[in-house]
Every structure is written in structure tokens, then in C-alpha cells.
Amino acid sequence: MPRERKPNDTPWVTKLIAHFMLHVFFLYKYSGEFLNETGEAIIDEEEYELIAKLQELKGSYRTDYDQWKNLKSEINYCQNLVNQCQNRLLQGKVNIFIRIFNRTLSFRI
């Protein structure tokens, strides 16, 4: 059963990407500021929370992106069915027109 589409389904992708990019910016800004003697990065609790949130957002994005691809696939399938129905309907009208037109021609001859 396809899921119902909400009127504001697409803005969540934009918000998610913006949120993701904000976290990437903060991680990039603060990366490498604190190193121990061996050159390993030392992170504080705030950075750790940002990294955890980033991982969570990545997982959420992947899940949502997969759902979006499935929804897009369903929409393409339905659009194909609609196009086929339109073609059949048009062909049926053309056949009826040809039958009526041929009948009127045969009466005039």
C-alpha cells in the first residue's frame, strides 16, 4: 500500500540536508584544535554529541532517501499506468470516430 503523500513532503529533505551541513561545518571548524602528544584528536563532550547527532542524521537521511526512491518509483509506475490508460482511451475514441466517419461516407456514396 503506497503511503499517503503529505503536501509538505519535500521540505523535510531540505531541512535535513541543511541540518546535516550545519553539523559538518561545526565538526570541520573545530577539528584538529586539540591534539594529544601522539597527534590524536581530543574531543570534548559537545563535539562528541555533534558527532553522534551527525551519525544519527546520516542514518535518518539514508532511510528517508530510500523511502523517497521507493515513492518516486511508485509514482513513475502509476504515471506509466495513467499514460497507458490515456492512450487506450484516445485510441478507443479514434476507433469510434473512424467507424462513424466510415459509416457516413458509405451512406453518401
C-alpha positions in Angstrom: 0.0 0.0 0.0 1.6 3.3 -1.0 2.0 5.8 1.7 -0.1 8.9 1.5 1.8 12.0 0.3 1.6 15.0 2.6 1.5 18.4 1.0 4.9 19.4 2.5 6.8 16.1 1.9 9.8 17.7 0.1 10.8 20.4 2.6 11.9 17.8 5.1 14.7 16.8 2.7 15.9 20.3 2.5 15.7 20.8 6.3 17.6 17.5 6.9 20.4 18.4 4.5 20.7 21.9 6.0 20.9 20.4 9.5 23.4 17.9 8.3 25.6 20.5 6.7 25.5 22.7 9.8 26.9 19.8 11.9 29.5 19.1 9.2 30.5 22.8 9.4 30.9 22.7 13.2 32.9 19.5 13.1 35.2 20.9 10.4 35.6 24.2 12.2 36.6 22.5 15.5 38.6 19.6 14.1 42.2 19.3 14.9 42.2 22.1 17.5 43.0 19.7 20.4 45.7 17.0 19.8 47.4 14.9 22.4 51.1 14.0 22.2 50.6 11.3 19.7 48.6 13.5 17.3 45.2 12.0 18.1 42.3 14.4 18.3 40.9 15.1 21.7 37.2 15.9 21.6 35.1 17.4 24.2 31.5 16.4 25.1 29.9 18.9 22.8 31.9 17.6 19.8 31.1 14.0 20.8 27.4 14.9 20.8 27.8 16.6 17.4 29.4 13.5 16.0 26.7 11.3 17.5 24.0 13.6 16.1 25.7 13.6 12.7 25.7 9.8 12.7 22.0 9.8 13.6 21.3 12.3 10.8 23.2 10.2 8.3 21.1 7.2 9.2 17.9 9.2 9.1 18.9 10.6 5.7 19.7 7.2 4.3 16.3 5.8 5.4 14.4 8.8 4.2 16.3 8.7 0.9 15.4 5.1 0.4 11.8 5.8 1.2 11.9 8.7 -1.3 13.3 6.5 -4.0 10.6 3.9 -3.4 7.9 6.6 -3.5 9.4 8.0 -6.7 9.4 4.5 -8.2 5.7 4.1 -7.3 4.9 7.5 -8.8 6.7 6.6 -12.1 4.8 3.3 -12.2 1.4 5.0 -11.6 2.3 7.6 -14.2 3.0 4.9 -16.7 -0.3 3.3 -16.0 -2.1 6.6 -16.4 -0.3 7.2 -19.8 -1.4 3.7 -20.9 -5.0 4.4 -20.0 -4.9 7.7 -21.8 -3.6 6.1 -24.9 -6.2 3.3 -24.8 -9.0 5.9 -24.2 -7.7 8.0 -27.1 -7.4 5.0 -29.4 -10.9 4.0 -28.5 -12.2 7.5 -29.4 -10.3 7.4 -32.7 -11.8 3.9 -33.5 -15.3 5.2 -32.8 -14.7 8.3 -34.9 -13.4 6.1 -37.8 -16.4 3.9 -37.5 -18.8 6.8 -37.6 -16.9 8.6 -40.3 -16.8 5.4 -42.5 -20.5 4.8 -41.9 -21.4 8.4 -43.0 -19.1 8.0 -46.1 -20.7 4.8 -47.1 -24.2 6.4 -46.9 -23.2 9.3 -49.1 -21.7 7.1 -51.8 
